[in-house]
């Protein structure tokens, strides 16, 4: 049943493409202190510091308001990599696939690039 729903979502994504989205900035927190206010402002929240990031949190760019949390620590799997760019933006690798809403995208220089599916 989930597979049928997933295929319908992907077909609809071809008809109604996702809108452009850009994260405003990157905010650093030393630990998991309250960062919900900053999340709502289109920020990417990084737990840890620039040299040793541990987690990245942000709201899904599709508008479903789901919080996405990405592990950035090398000792755990799966993990993502965060690249800090010279223009004070970040890029996240590999792509992010939010299974709760069906969004699949990349973040490069704070800009969201939606995955395209050939079904």
C-alpha positions, 0 to 999 in steps of 0.5 A: 500500500505504501508503494502505491501511495509513493508512486502516486505522489511521484506522478503528481510531482511531475504534474505539479512541480515543487516551488523554489526554496532557499534557506535564509541562513545557518545558525550554530548551537553548542547543544540541543538547546531550544532552537525551534524559533530559529527553525521557523525562520527558514534557517539551517540549525547546526548542533556543534561548531563549524569544525565539528558539526554533529547534527543539522536540523531544518524544516522540510522545504516542501511546506509540510512543516516536518523537521528534518534531522541529519546526522553529521557525525562520522561515527554513526550511519547514515550520515551526511556531509555539510560543506561551508561555502565561502559565501556563508552558505552551506551545501549538504551531501548526499541528497535528502529523501524525506519519506514522510512527505515524499520530498527528495532534494539537494541543498547547494549554497542554501538553495534547494534543488528538487530531484526529478523522477522519470516514472 
